[in-house]
Amino acid sequence: AAVNYYVAKRFGMMGCTDIEASLILMIVDKTNDTMKAKVDASGCKDEAKQAELWKAYEEKAFPALVALINKRLAGGKQWLVGDKVSLADLYVAEFLSERTRPDILR
């Protein structure tokens, strides 16, 4: 993760202000939390616990991320933070691209 932040900062993808950088990190963290919920569910060996984890992912973690994305893009905004592509946009795009492919983790 540190390399991602370094490269993003080096190439102007961490926002133009400290507030924008904080928002980007918040979105990246939320995306990582959502990814972790999916990985935890997919890797669980206990069927009952796995079903519970998938339910939490599908009903809580993923919808919370989508709500955050919708809020950030409200009003026809093109980017999640600021007026240019950021690390947050890349993280979310990568995660959502996995969501639209056949479910390789199940």
PDB file as gemmi writes it, atoms N, CA and C in Angstrom:
CRYST1    1.000    1.000    1.000  90.00  90.00  90.00 P 1                      
ATOM      1  N   ALA A   1       0.818  -1.192   0.000  1.00  0.00           N  
ATOM      2  CA  ALA A   1       0.000   0.000   0.000  1.00  0.00           C  
ATOM      3  C   ALA A   1       0.861   1.256   0.000  1.00  0.00           C  
ATOM      4  N   ALA A   2       1.979   1.219   0.705  1.00  0.00           N  
ATOM      5  CA  ALA A   2       2.843   2.398   0.770  1.00  0.00           C  
ATOM      6  C   ALA A   2       3.351   2.787  -0.614  1.00  0.00           C  
ATOM      7  N   VAL A   3       3.665   1.796  -1.422  1.00  0.00           N  
ATOM      8  CA  VAL A   3       4.137   2.083  -2.781  1.00  0.00           C  
ATOM      9  C   VAL A   3       3.029   2.752  -3.588  1.00  0.00           C  
ATOM     10  N   ASN A   4       1.802   2.274  -3.436  1.00  0.00           N  
ATOM     11  CA  ASN A   4       0.669   2.891  -4.137  1.00  0.00           C  
ATOM     12  C   ASN A   4       0.534   4.364  -3.774  1.00  0.00           C  
ATOM     13  N   TYR A   5       0.641   4.661  -2.479  1.00  0.00           N  
ATOM     14  CA  TYR A   5       0.514   6.046  -2.030  1.00  0.00           C  
ATOM     15  C   TYR A   5       1.666   6.898  -2.561  1.00  0.00           C  
ATOM     16  N   TYR A   6       2.865   6.347  -2.526  1.00  0.00           N  
ATOM     17  CA  TYR A   6       4.032   7.087  -3.008  1.00  0.00           C  
ATOM     18  C   TYR A   6       3.883   7.426  -4.491  1.00  0.00           C  
ATOM     19  N   VAL A   7       3.557   6.417  -5.297  1.00  0.00           N  
ATOM     20  CA  VAL A   7       3.418   6.630  -6.741  1.00  0.00           C  
ATOM     21  C   VAL A   7       2.275   7.608  -7.026  1.00  0.00           C  
ATOM     22  N   ALA A   8       1.170   7.452  -6.326  1.00  0.00           N  
ATOM     23  CA  ALA A   8       0.033   8.359  -6.524  1.00  0.00           C  
ATOM     24  C   ALA A   8       0.428   9.798  -6.189  1.00  0.00           C  
ATOM     25  N   LYS A   9       1.130   9.988  -5.104  1.00  0.00           N  
ATOM     26  CA  LYS A   9       1.558  11.335  -4.729  1.00  0.00           C  
ATOM     27  C   LYS A   9       2.550  11.882  -5.751  1.00  0.00           C  
ATOM     28  N   ARG A  10       3.470  11.053  -6.164  1.00  0.00           N  
ATOM     29  CA  ARG A  10       4.505  11.459  -7.130  1.00  0.00           C  
ATOM     30  C   ARG A  10       3.898  11.924  -8.449  1.00  0.00           C  
ATOM     31  N   PHE A  11       2.784  11.290  -8.854  1.00  0.00           N  
ATOM     32  CA  PHE A  11       2.171  11.608 -10.136  1.00  0.00           C  
ATOM     33  C   PHE A  11       0.881  12.430 -10.008  1.00  0.00           C  
ATOM     34  N   GLY A  12       0.723  13.095  -8.875  1.00  0.00           N  
ATOM     35  CA  GLY A  12      -0.378  14.038  -8.698  1.00  0.00           C  
ATOM     36  C   GLY A  12      -1.747  13.409  -8.560  1.00  0.00           C  
ATOM     37  N   MET A  13      -1.798  12.204  -7.994  1.00  0.00           N  
ATOM     38  CA  MET A  13      -3.072  11.503  -7.867  1.00  0.00           C  
ATOM     39  C   MET A  13      -3.543  11.402  -6.414  1.00  0.00           C  
ATOM     40  N   MET A  14      -3.003  12.282  -5.554  1.00  0.00           N  
ATOM     41  CA  MET A  14      -3.413  12.302  -4.153  1.00  0.00           C  
ATOM     42  C   MET A  14      -4.119  13.597  -3.794  1.00  0.00           C  
ATOM     43  N   GLY A  15      -4.694  14.249  -4.797  1.00  0.00           N  
ATOM     44  CA  GLY A  15      -5.445  15.474  -4.560  1.00  0.00           C  
ATOM     45  C   GLY A  15      -4.556  16.706  -4.544  1.00  0.00           C  
ATOM     46  N   CYS A  16      -5.208  17.846  -4.539  1.00  0.00           N  
ATOM     47  CA  CYS A  16      -4.496  19.134  -4.568  1.00  0.00           C  
ATOM     48  C   CYS A  16      -4.387  19.772  -3.193  1.00  0.00           C  
ATOM     49  N   THR A  17      -5.140  19.252  -2.219  1.00  0.00           N  
ATOM     50  CA  THR A  17      -5.120  19.806  -0.870  1.00  0.00           C  
ATOM     51  C   THR A  17      -5.051  18.663   0.140  1.00  0.00           C  
ATOM     52  N   ASP A  18      -4.765  19.020   1.380  1.00  0.00           N  
ATOM     53  CA  ASP A  18      -4.759  18.002   2.444  1.00  0.00           C  
ATOM     54  C   ASP A  18      -6.146  17.384   2.630  1.00  0.00           C  
ATOM     55  N   ILE A  19      -7.189  18.185   2.465  1.00  0.00           N  
ATOM     56  CA  ILE A  19      -8.563  17.675   2.580  1.00  0.00           C  
ATOM     57  C   ILE A  19      -8.817  16.631   1.495  1.00  0.00           C  
ATOM     58  N   GLU A  20      -8.443  16.929   0.254  1.00  0.00           N  
ATOM     59  CA  GLU A  20      -8.622  15.968  -0.839  1.00  0.00           C  
ATOM     60  C   GLU A  20      -7.816  14.697  -0.569  1.00  0.00           C  
ATOM     61  N   ALA A  21      -6.588  14.837  -0.092  1.00  0.00           N  
ATOM     62  CA  ALA A  21      -5.772  13.657   0.224  1.00  0.00           C  
ATOM     63  C   ALA A  21      -6.451  12.804   1.288  1.00  0.00           C  
ATOM     64  N   SER A  22      -7.033  13.446   2.288  1.00  0.00           N  
ATOM     65  CA  SER A  22      -7.739  12.714   3.348  1.00  0.00           C  
ATOM     66  C   SER A  22      -8.957  11.979   2.793  1.00  0.00           C  
ATOM     67  N   LEU A  23      -9.703  12.628   1.919  1.00  0.00           N  
ATOM     68  CA  LEU A  23     -10.867  11.977   1.298  1.00  0.00           C  
ATOM     69  C   LEU A  23     -10.437  10.789   0.448  1.00  0.00           C  
ATOM     70  N   ILE A  24      -9.357  10.944  -0.281  1.00  0.00           N  
ATOM     71  CA  ILE A  24      -8.843   9.845  -1.112  1.00  0.00           C  
ATOM     72  C   ILE A  24      -8.474   8.669  -0.226  1.00  0.00           C  
ATOM     73  N   LEU A  25      -7.758   8.924   0.858  1.00  0.00           N  
ATOM     74  CA  LEU A  25      -7.371   7.839   1.763  1.00  0.00           C  
ATOM     75  C   LEU A  25      -8.588   7.184   2.402  1.00  0.00           C  
ATOM     76  N   MET A  26      -9.621   7.970   2.721  1.00  0.00           N  
ATOM     77  CA  MET A  26     -10.843   7.410   3.292  1.00  0.00           C  
ATOM     78  C   MET A  26     -11.490   6.435   2.302  1.00  0.00           C  
ATOM     79  N   ILE A  27     -11.569   6.835   1.039  1.00  0.00           N  
ATOM     80  CA  ILE A  27     -12.189   5.984   0.021  1.00  0.00           C  
ATOM     81  C   ILE A  27     -11.349   4.729  -0.222  1.00  0.00           C  
ATOM     82  N   VAL A  28     -10.040   4.888  -0.264  1.00  0.00           N  
ATOM     83  CA  VAL A  28      -9.147   3.733  -0.429  1.00  0.00           C  
ATOM     84  C   VAL A  28      -9.328   2.770   0.738  1.00  0.00           C  
ATOM     85  N   ASP A  29      -9.369   3.287   1.962  1.00  0.00           N  
ATOM     86  CA  ASP A  29      -9.558   2.430   3.143  1.00  0.00           C  
ATOM     87  C   ASP A  29     -10.902   1.712   3.095  1.00  0.00           C  
ATOM     88  N   LYS A  30     -11.966   2.418   2.727  1.00  0.00           N  
ATOM     89  CA  LYS A  30     -13.295   1.800   2.635  1.00  0.00           C  
ATOM     90  C   LYS A  30     -13.306   0.702   1.573  1.00  0.00           C  
ATOM     91  N   THR A  31     -12.633   0.959   0.456  1.00  0.00           N  
ATOM     92  CA  THR A  31     -12.540  -0.046  -0.606  1.00  0.00           C  
ATOM     93  C   THR A  31     -11.757  -1.259  -0.116  1.00  0.00           C  
ATOM     94  N   ASN A  32     -10.648  -1.026   0.577  1.00  0.00           N  
ATOM     95  CA  ASN A  32      -9.866  -2.133   1.128  1.00  0.00           C  
ATOM     96  C   ASN A  32     -10.671  -2.935   2.140  1.00  0.00           C  
ATOM     97  N   ASP A  33     -11.438  -2.250   2.991  1.00  0.00           N  
ATOM     98  CA  ASP A  33     -12.285  -2.956   3.969  1.00  0.00           C  
ATOM     99  C   ASP A  33     -13.308  -3.840   3.254  1.00  0.00           C  
ATOM    100  N   THR A  34     -13.872  -3.328   2.169  1.00  0.00           N  
ATOM    101  CA  THR A  34     -14.864  -4.087   1.411  1.00  0.00           C  
ATOM    102  C   THR A  34     -14.213  -5.292   0.739  1.00  0.00           C  
ATOM    103  N   MET A  35     -13.027  -5.078   0.177  1.00  0.00           N  
ATOM    104  CA  MET A  35     -12.291  -6.204  -0.427  1.00  0.00           C  
ATOM    105  C   MET A  35     -11.986  -7.264   0.616  1.00  0.00           C  
ATOM    106  N   LYS A  36     -11.569  -6.831   1.812  1.00  0.00           N  
ATOM    107  CA  LYS A  36     -11.251  -7.780   2.870  1.00  0.00           C  
ATOM    108  C   LYS A  36     -12.480  -8.591   3.266  1.00  0.00           C  
ATOM    109  N   ALA A  37     -13.632  -7.946   3.332  1.00  0.00           N  
ATOM    110  CA  ALA A  37     -14.861  -8.668   3.672  1.00  0.00           C  
ATOM    111  C   ALA A  37     -15.147  -9.756   2.636  1.00  0.00           C  
ATOM    112  N   LYS A  38     -14.903  -9.449   1.376  1.00  0.00           N  
ATOM    113  CA  LYS A  38     -15.131 -10.437   0.312  1.00  0.00           C  
ATOM    114  C   LYS A  38     -14.123 -11.583   0.402  1.00  0.00           C  
ATOM    115  N   VAL A  39     -12.871 -11.252   0.627  1.00  0.00           N  
ATOM    116  CA  VAL A  39     -11.829 -12.280   0.736  1.00  0.00           C  
ATOM    117  C   VAL A  39     -12.073 -13.161   1.959  1.00  0.00           C  
ATOM    118  N   ASP A  40     -12.443 -12.541   3.077  1.00  0.00           N  
ATOM    119  CA  ASP A  40     -12.734 -13.317   4.288  1.00  0.00           C  
ATOM    120  C   ASP A  40     -13.868 -14.306   4.037  1.00  0.00           C  
ATOM    121  N   ALA A  41     -14.906 -13.848   3.348  1.00  0.00           N  
ATOM    122  CA  ALA A  41     -16.039 -14.734   3.058  1.00  0.00           C  
ATOM    123  C   ALA A  41     -15.622 -15.857   2.120  1.00  0.00           C  
ATOM    124  N   SER A  42     -14.851 -15.538   1.122  1.00  0.00           N  
ATOM    125  CA  SER A  42     -14.469 -16.560   0.140  1.00  0.00           C  
ATOM    126  C   SER A  42     -13.507 -17.582   0.725  1.00  0.00           C  
ATOM    127  N   GLY A  43     -12.724 -17.177   1.718  1.00  0.00           N  
ATOM    128  CA  GLY A  43     -11.725 -18.085   2.272  1.00  0.00           C  
ATOM    129  C   GLY A  43     -12.176 -18.878   3.478  1.00  0.00           C  
ATOM    130  N   CYS A  44     -13.379 -18.619   3.943  1.00  0.00           N  
ATOM    131  CA  CYS A  44     -13.877 -19.296   5.133  1.00  0.00           C  
ATOM    132  C   CYS A  44     -14.210 -20.757   4.814  1.00  0.00           C  
ATOM    133  N   LYS A  45     -13.722 -21.654   5.640  1.00  0.00           N  
ATOM    134  CA  LYS A  45     -13.931 -23.096   5.409  1.00  0.00           C  
ATOM    135  C   LYS A  45     -15.234 -23.606   6.029  1.00  0.00           C  
ATOM    136  N   ASP A  46     -15.683 -22.958   7.073  1.00  0.00           N  
ATOM    137  CA  ASP A  46     -16.923 -23.353   7.736  1.00  0.00           C  
ATOM    138  C   ASP A  46     -18.102 -22.819   6.920  1.00  0.00           C  
ATOM    139  N   GLU A  47     -18.943 -23.712   6.418  1.00  0.00           N  
ATOM    140  CA  GLU A  47     -20.034 -23.313   5.526  1.00  0.00           C  
ATOM    141  C   GLU A  47     -21.022 -22.338   6.169  1.00  0.00           C  
ATOM    142  N   ALA A  48     -21.385 -22.578   7.414  1.00  0.00           N  
ATOM    143  CA  ALA A  48     -22.332 -21.691   8.094  1.00  0.00           C  
ATOM    144  C   ALA A  48     -21.722 -20.298   8.280  1.00  0.00           C  
ATOM    145  N   LYS A  49     -20.482 -20.263   8.719  1.00  0.00           N  
ATOM    146  CA  LYS A  49     -19.797 -18.988   8.920  1.00  0.00           C  
ATOM    147  C   LYS A  49     -19.593 -18.286   7.571  1.00  0.00           C  
ATOM    148  N   GLN A  50     -19.264 -19.057   6.543  1.00  0.00           N  
ATOM    149  CA  GLN A  50     -19.065 -18.474   5.216  1.00  0.00           C  
ATOM    150  C   GLN A  50     -20.357 -17.828   4.715  1.00  0.00           C  
ATOM    151  N   ALA A  51     -21.481 -18.504   4.905  1.00  0.00           N  
ATOM    152  CA  ALA A  51     -22.770 -17.936   4.497  1.00  0.00           C  
ATOM    153  C   ALA A  51     -23.044 -16.635   5.241  1.00  0.00           C  
ATOM    154  N   GLU A  52     -22.712 -16.613   6.518  1.00  0.00           N  
ATOM    155  CA  GLU A  52     -22.892 -15.411   7.327  1.00  0.00           C  
ATOM    156  C   GLU A  52     -21.995 -14.267   6.825  1.00  0.00           C  
ATOM    157  N   LEU A  53     -20.748 -14.595   6.486  1.00  0.00           N  
ATOM    158  CA  LEU A  53     -19.814 -13.588   5.978  1.00  0.00           C  
ATOM    159  C   LEU A  53     -20.239 -13.052   4.612  1.00  0.00           C  
ATOM    160  N   TRP A  54     -20.716 -13.960   3.731  1.00  0.00           N  
ATOM    161  CA  TRP A  54     -21.199 -13.505   2.422  1.00  0.00           C  
ATOM    162  C   TRP A  54     -22.409 -12.586   2.579  1.00  0.00           C  
ATOM    163  N   LYS A  55     -23.287 -12.935   3.508  1.00  0.00           N  
ATOM    164  CA  LYS A  55     -24.469 -12.109   3.744  1.00  0.00           C  
ATOM    165  C   LYS A  55     -24.048 -10.722   4.226  1.00  0.00           C  
ATOM    166  N   ALA A  56     -23.097 -10.667   5.148  1.00  0.00           N  
ATOM    167  CA  ALA A  56     -22.610  -9.378   5.656  1.00  0.00           C  
ATOM    168  C   ALA A  56     -21.966  -8.568   4.529  1.00  0.00           C  
ATOM    169  N   TYR A  57     -21.221  -9.245   3.671  1.00  0.00           N  
ATOM    170  CA  TYR A  57     -20.595  -8.555   2.538  1.00  0.00           C  
ATOM    171  C   TYR A  57     -21.657  -7.997   1.595  1.00  0.00           C  
ATOM    172  N   GLU A  58     -22.603  -8.844   1.207  1.00  0.00           N  
ATOM    173  CA  GLU A  58     -23.618  -8.455   0.228  1.00  0.00           C  
ATOM    174  C   GLU A  58     -24.630  -7.439   0.769  1.00  0.00           C  
ATOM    175  N   GLU A  59     -24.921  -7.512   2.069  1.00  0.00           N  
ATOM    176  CA  GLU A  59     -25.958  -6.644   2.628  1.00  0.00           C  
ATOM    177  C   GLU A  59     -25.418  -5.418   3.363  1.00  0.00           C  
ATOM    178  N   LYS A  60     -24.134  -5.446   3.736  1.00  0.00           N  
ATOM    179  CA  LYS A  60     -23.590  -4.319   4.496  1.00  0.00           C  
ATOM    180  C   LYS A  60     -22.359  -3.710   3.828  1.00  0.00           C  
ATOM    181  N   ALA A  61     -21.299  -4.489   3.692  1.00  0.00           N  
ATOM    182  CA  ALA A  61     -20.021  -3.935   3.231  1.00  0.00           C  
ATOM    183  C   ALA A  61     -20.114  -3.365   1.815  1.00  0.00           C  
ATOM    184  N   PHE A  62     -20.604  -4.166   0.869  1.00  0.00           N  
ATOM    185  CA  PHE A  62     -20.675  -3.687  -0.507  1.00  0.00           C  
ATOM    186  C   PHE A  62     -21.659  -2.523  -0.667  1.00  0.00           C  
ATOM    187  N   PRO A  63     -22.870  -2.604  -0.114  1.00  0.00           N  
ATOM    188  CA  PRO A  63     -23.785  -1.461  -0.236  1.00  0.00           C  
ATOM    189  C   PRO A  63     -23.229  -0.175   0.400  1.00  0.00           C  
ATOM    190  N   ALA A  64     -22.466  -0.304   1.487  1.00  0.00           N  
ATOM    191  CA  ALA A  64     -21.876   0.886   2.115  1.00  0.00           C  
ATOM    192  C   ALA A  64     -20.873   1.541   1.173  1.00  0.00           C  
ATOM    193  N   LEU A  65     -20.073   0.736   0.474  1.00  0.00           N  
ATOM    194  CA  LEU A  65     -19.121   1.281  -0.497  1.00  0.00           C  
ATOM    195  C   LEU A  65     -19.859   1.948  -1.650  1.00  0.00           C  
ATOM    196  N   VAL A  66     -20.891   1.300  -2.150  1.00  0.00           N  
ATOM    197  CA  VAL A  66     -21.667   1.877  -3.258  1.00  0.00           C  
ATOM    198  C   VAL A  66     -22.312   3.197  -2.836  1.00  0.00           C  
ATOM    199  N   ALA A  67     -22.812   3.262  -1.624  1.00  0.00           N  
ATOM    200  CA  ALA A  67     -23.416   4.509  -1.127  1.00  0.00           C  
ATOM    201  C   ALA A  67     -22.374   5.628  -1.072  1.00  0.00           C  
ATOM    202  N   LEU A  68     -21.167   5.297  -0.628  1.00  0.00           N  
ATOM    203  CA  LEU A  68     -20.100   6.289  -0.582  1.00  0.00           C  
ATOM    204  C   LEU A  68     -19.745   6.770  -1.992  1.00  0.00           C  
ATOM    205  N   ILE A  69     -19.635   5.846  -2.926  1.00  0.00           N  
ATOM    206  CA  ILE A  69     -19.325   6.199  -4.314  1.00  0.00           C  
ATOM    207  C   ILE A  69     -20.418   7.101  -4.881  1.00  0.00           C  
ATOM    208  N   ASN A  70     -21.675   6.710  -4.679  1.00  0.00           N  
ATOM    209  CA  ASN A  70     -22.795   7.518  -5.181  1.00  0.00           C  
ATOM    210  C   ASN A  70     -22.787   8.916  -4.581  1.00  0.00           C  
ATOM    211  N   LYS A  71     -22.490   9.017  -3.304  1.00  0.00           N  
ATOM    212  CA  LYS A  71     -22.438  10.326  -2.646  1.00  0.00           C  
ATOM    213  C   LYS A  71     -21.323  11.186  -3.245  1.00  0.00           C  
ATOM    214  N   ARG A  72     -20.177  10.577  -3.471  1.00  0.00           N  
ATOM    215  CA  ARG A  72     -19.036  11.322  -4.008  1.00  0.00           C  
ATOM    216  C   ARG A  72     -19.262  11.747  -5.459  1.00  0.00           C  
ATOM    217  N   LEU A  73     -20.050  10.976  -6.208  1.00  0.00           N  
ATOM    218  CA  LEU A  73     -20.282  11.289  -7.621  1.00  0.00           C  
ATOM    219  C   LEU A  73     -21.591  12.050  -7.857  1.00  0.00           C  
ATOM    220  N   ALA A  74     -22.292  12.377  -6.785  1.00  0.00           N  
ATOM    221  CA  ALA A  74     -23.570  13.099  -6.902  1.00  0.00           C  
ATOM    222  C   ALA A  74     -23.384  14.400  -7.671  1.00  0.00           C  
ATOM    223  N   GLY A  75     -24.404  14.756  -8.391  1.00  0.00           N  
ATOM    224  CA  GLY A  75     -24.359  16.009  -9.142  1.00  0.00           C  
ATOM    225  C   GLY A  75     -23.584  15.909 -10.444  1.00  0.00           C  
ATOM    226  N   GLY A  76     -23.334  14.695 -10.887  1.00  0.00           N  
ATOM    227  CA  GLY A  76     -22.661  14.505 -12.169  1.00  0.00           C  
ATOM    228  C   GLY A  76     -21.149  14.647 -12.135  1.00  0.00           C  
ATOM    229  N   LYS A  77     -20.566  14.541 -10.942  1.00  0.00           N  
ATOM    230  CA  LYS A  77     -19.111  14.631 -10.844  1.00  0.00           C  
ATOM    231  C   LYS A  77     -18.467  13.490 -11.621  1.00  0.00           C  
ATOM    232  N   GLN A  78     -17.321  13.769 -12.205  1.00  0.00           N  
ATOM    233  CA  GLN A  78     -16.607  12.773 -13.006  1.00  0.00           C  
ATOM    234  C   GLN A  78     -15.641  11.950 -12.149  1.00  0.00           C  
ATOM    235  N   TRP A  79     -15.100  12.560 -11.095  1.00  0.00           N  
ATOM    236  CA  TRP A  79     -14.092  11.901 -10.263  1.00  0.00           C  
ATOM    237  C   TRP A  79     -14.572  11.858  -8.815  1.00  0.00           C  
ATOM    238  N   LEU A  80     -14.082  10.887  -8.066  1.00  0.00           N  
ATOM    239  CA  LEU A  80     -14.508  10.725  -6.674  1.00  0.00           C  
ATOM    240  C   LEU A  80     -14.048  11.876  -5.783  1.00  0.00           C  
ATOM    241  N   VAL A  81     -12.871  12.411  -6.069  1.00  0.00           N  
ATOM    242  CA  VAL A  81     -12.335  13.524  -5.276  1.00  0.00           C  
ATOM    243  C   VAL A  81     -11.668  14.520  -6.225  1.00  0.00           C  
ATOM    244  N   GLY A  82     -12.038  15.767  -6.103  1.00  0.00           N  
ATOM    245  CA  GLY A  82     -11.387  16.804  -6.908  1.00  0.00           C  
ATOM    246  C   GLY A  82     -11.831  16.795  -8.356  1.00  0.00           C  
ATOM    247  N   ASP A  83     -10.980  17.372  -9.194  1.00  0.00           N  
ATOM    248  CA  ASP A  83     -11.347  17.526 -10.603  1.00  0.00           C  
ATOM    249  C   ASP A  83     -10.437  16.757 -11.554  1.00  0.00           C  
ATOM    250  N   LYS A  84      -9.779  15.716 -11.016  1.00  0.00           N  
ATOM    251  CA  LYS A  84      -8.969  14.839 -11.863  1.00  0.00           C  
ATOM    252  C   LYS A  84      -8.902  13.455 -11.227  1.00  0.00           C  
ATOM    253  N   VAL A  85      -8.470  12.499 -12.006  1.00  0.00           N  
ATOM    254  CA  VAL A  85      -8.379  11.120 -11.523  1.00  0.00           C  
ATOM    255  C   VAL A  85      -7.449  11.059 -10.313  1.00  0.00           C  
ATOM    256  N   SER A  86      -7.822  10.197  -9.367  1.00  0.00           N  
ATOM    257  CA  SER A  86      -7.008  10.036  -8.156  1.00  0.00           C  
ATOM    258  C   SER A  86      -6.846   8.550  -7.839  1.00  0.00           C  
ATOM    259  N   LEU A  87      -6.040   8.296  -6.830  1.00  0.00           N  
ATOM    260  CA  LEU A  87      -5.862   6.922  -6.370  1.00  0.00           C  
ATOM    261  C   LEU A  87      -7.198   6.301  -5.974  1.00  0.00           C  
ATOM    262  N   ALA A  88      -8.101   7.085  -5.423  1.00  0.00           N  
ATOM    263  CA  ALA A  88      -9.419   6.572  -5.032  1.00  0.00           C  
ATOM    264  C   ALA A  88     -10.163   6.029  -6.254  1.00  0.00           C  
ATOM    265  N   ASP A  89     -10.114   6.752  -7.365  1.00  0.00           N  
ATOM    266  CA  ASP A  89     -10.785   6.302  -8.589  1.00  0.00           C  
ATOM    267  C   ASP A  89     -10.211   4.963  -9.060  1.00  0.00           C  
ATOM    268  N   LEU A  90      -8.891   4.833  -9.002  1.00  0.00           N  
ATOM    269  CA  LEU A  90      -8.249   3.593  -9.446  1.00  0.00           C  
ATOM    270  C   LEU A  90      -8.615   2.421  -8.550  1.00  0.00           C  
ATOM    271  N   TYR A  91      -8.591   2.620  -7.234  1.00  0.00           N  
ATOM    272  CA  TYR A  91      -8.956   1.552  -6.298  1.00  0.00           C  
ATOM    273  C   TYR A  91     -10.393   1.085  -6.532  1.00  0.00           C  
ATOM    274  N   VAL A  92     -11.298   2.036  -6.624  1.00  0.00           N  
ATOM    275  CA  VAL A  92     -12.706   1.692  -6.801  1.00  0.00           C  
ATOM    276  C   VAL A  92     -12.920   1.012  -8.147  1.00  0.00           C  
ATOM    277  N   ALA A  93     -12.300   1.527  -9.195  1.00  0.00           N  
ATOM    278  CA  ALA A  93     -12.454   0.928 -10.527  1.00  0.00           C  
ATOM    279  C   ALA A  93     -11.953  -0.511 -10.541  1.00  0.00           C  
ATOM    280  N   GLU A  94     -10.816  -0.761  -9.921  1.00  0.00           N  
ATOM    281  CA  GLU A  94     -10.280  -2.121  -9.872  1.00  0.00           C  
ATOM    282  C   GLU A  94     -11.218  -3.047  -9.106  1.00  0.00           C  
ATOM    283  N   PHE A  95     -11.699  -2.580  -7.960  1.00  0.00           N  
ATOM    284  CA  PHE A  95     -12.598  -3.417  -7.169  1.00  0.00           C  
ATOM    285  C   PHE A  95     -13.887  -3.714  -7.926  1.00  0.00           C  
ATOM    286  N   LEU A  96     -14.474  -2.701  -8.529  1.00  0.00           N  
ATOM    287  CA  LEU A  96     -15.725  -2.906  -9.265  1.00  0.00           C  
ATOM    288  C   LEU A  96     -15.526  -3.754 -10.512  1.00  0.00           C  
ATOM    289  N   SER A  97     -14.342  -3.704 -11.107  1.00  0.00           N  
ATOM    290  CA  SER A  97     -14.087  -4.561 -12.273  1.00  0.00           C  
ATOM    291  C   SER A  97     -14.100  -6.027 -11.855  1.00  0.00           C  
ATOM    292  N   GLU A  98     -13.636  -6.309 -10.657  1.00  0.00           N  
ATOM    293  CA  GLU A  98     -13.700  -7.677 -10.130  1.00  0.00           C  
ATOM    294  C   GLU A  98     -15.152  -8.082  -9.889  1.00  0.00           C  
ATOM    295  N   ARG A  99     -15.947  -7.138  -9.483  1.00  0.00           N  
ATOM    296  CA  ARG A  99     -17.361  -7.400  -9.182  1.00  0.00           C  
ATOM    297  C   ARG A  99     -18.138  -7.762 -10.440  1.00  0.00           C  
ATOM    298  N   THR A 100     -17.743  -7.231 -11.585  1.00  0.00           N  
ATOM    299  CA  THR A 100     -18.496  -7.480 -12.813  1.00  0.00           C  
ATOM    300  C   THR A 100     -18.022  -8.715 -13.561  1.00  0.00           C  
ATOM    301  N   ARG A 101     -16.893  -9.279 -13.166  1.00  0.00           N  
ATOM    302  CA  ARG A 101     -16.418 -10.520 -13.784  1.00  0.00           C  
ATOM    303  C   ARG A 101     -17.094 -11.709 -13.100  1.00  0.00           C  
ATOM    304  N   PRO A 102     -17.023 -12.873 -13.710  1.00  0.00           N  
ATOM    305  CA  PRO A 102     -17.568 -14.044 -13.010  1.00  0.00           C  
ATOM    306  C   PRO A 102     -16.918 -14.149 -11.621  1.00  0.00           C  
ATOM    307  N   ASP A 103     -17.683 -14.561 -10.689  1.00  0.00           N  
ATOM    308  CA  ASP A 103     -17.202 -14.587  -9.306  1.00  0.00           C  
ATOM    309  C   ASP A 103     -16.106 -15.628  -9.155  1.00  0.00           C  
ATOM    310  N   ILE A 104     -14.859 -15.182  -9.242  1.00  0.00           N  
ATOM    311  CA  ILE A 104     -13.727 -16.102  -9.190  1.00  0.00           C  
ATOM    312  C   ILE A 104     -13.363 -16.514  -7.774  1.00  0.00           C  
ATOM    313  N   LEU A 105     -13.924 -15.825  -6.784  1.00  0.00           N  
ATOM    314  CA  LEU A 105     -13.572 -16.167  -5.416  1.00  0.00           C  
ATOM    315  C   LEU A 105     -14.498 -17.187  -4.786  1.00  0.00           C  
ATOM    316  N   ARG A 106     -15.644 -17.412  -5.375  1.00  0.00           N  
ATOM    317  CA  ARG A 106     -16.567 -18.378  -4.762  1.00  0.00           C  
ATOM    318  C   ARG A 106     -16.289 -19.763  -5.240  1.00  0.00           C  
TER     319      ARG A 106                                                      
END                                                                             
